[in-house]
Amino acid sequence: MKLHSSETADDTRKVKLAYLVSHPIQYQAPLLRRISEEPDIDLTVFFGSSFSVREYTDKGFGVGVKWDVSLLHGYRYEFLPTIRDGQRTGMTCPMNYGILSRLRGNGRKPRFDALWVHGYSTVNAMHAILAAKSLGIPVLLRAESWLKDRKRSGRKLAVKRLFFKGLGELVDGAMPIGTLNAAYWRHYLGDDFPLFPFPYAVDNDYFQRRSREARDGRAKLLEELKLEPGRPVILFASKLQSRKRCGDLLEAYRNLTVGPSHKAPPYLVIVGDGQERAELESRAKASGLDGVRFCGFRNQSELPGFFDLATVFVLPSRHEPWGLIVNEVMNAGRAVIVSDDVGCQPDLVTDGVEGCVFRAGDVTSLTDALRRVLATPETAMRMGERGLERIRTWSFEEDIRGVRQALAEVTRKITA
């Protein structure tokens, strides 16, 4: 849905919201469509790059990726003119021009009532924030940052605090994606800085529906993967890179299955690709782990089939700002195990309730978590049911309430 220049009387009564983001993102597209359905919010999205709508090489997956879900349907958007576009994202890439003229428009007052920016650490983001400030347009900020990210030197922390002191003067509110992100904003911007909860959610309806539909194809997928029906399935689905710690899961699986035989030992299904795949496959082969299946990269529409097979999903990452794959799996009613370094954990997973939480990097703790969840089929089933109940309260509708609250506060044009 491209831009149009005509404006009706009804349009003038809407809040005109501009959103700047680096590129179309598969997780965000359905949220942008949902916001565009609000009768009193007129959303226009400005992208820096179009690389994600074509086939491109994902650095994390290490393979060519072309998303099989629509990234641009159902909302108004424009790709900004490009200075630099290296088919990737970073502090100086993409780099664009023209955001000031688009925010200003051709009239005597700015074209937009508010600007929402995704992230703050890029040239594009700061350019847009400064442009909005010069025009008197309030700015709302959303990002994934958290305090547990990684260690920094005292000098870098001092520079960061100085940066945030200036940023706080330019931004009118932040929209935290969860508990840890809210703590980050409070730490750097102060307890009195306006925060409007904007949960990191996925399209719950889509994943619940696709997970139900996947049951019809379960037998075919079991046959494809050479899995014996009735045996538990441990699922990993993410990039095979060091911070995802799939190697920890492989070691915990070995601990679980090597030794006295189980009547029905679990399988370990690994979905994803990346720089560590060859090493992980070699380790599995050397350990004689014949219950491991490496499935490579699978597109988003294929994942519900794997969720349907799973007894439990595991994300053992370090420095994981959120982990939206956890949201997706919970919509399939499956138990989840996450490390305590996964950002969504405080909001979505309580140890012993929706699954288990273990110490990041602690293989013994992860092995114990697997044993707890797989103790009986009923244990994993109950955890999955409780997870489905919890994820239903972490949805796009909570996001709509958050964005409406923010716009009501900074524009005074709509009600929350």
Helices and strands as residue ranges (DSSP letters): H 9-12, E 15-21, H 29-36, E 41-47, G 51-53, E 56-58, E 63-65, E 76-79, E 82-84, E 95-96, H 99-104, E 114-118, H 123-135, E 139-142, H 154-170, E 173-174, H 179-189, H 204-214, G 215-217, H 218-225, E 233-237, G 242-244, H 246-257, E 267-271, H 277-286, E 292-296, G 300-302, H 303-309, E 312-315, H 324-330, E 335-339, H 345-348, E 355-358, H 363-373, H 377-391, H 396-411
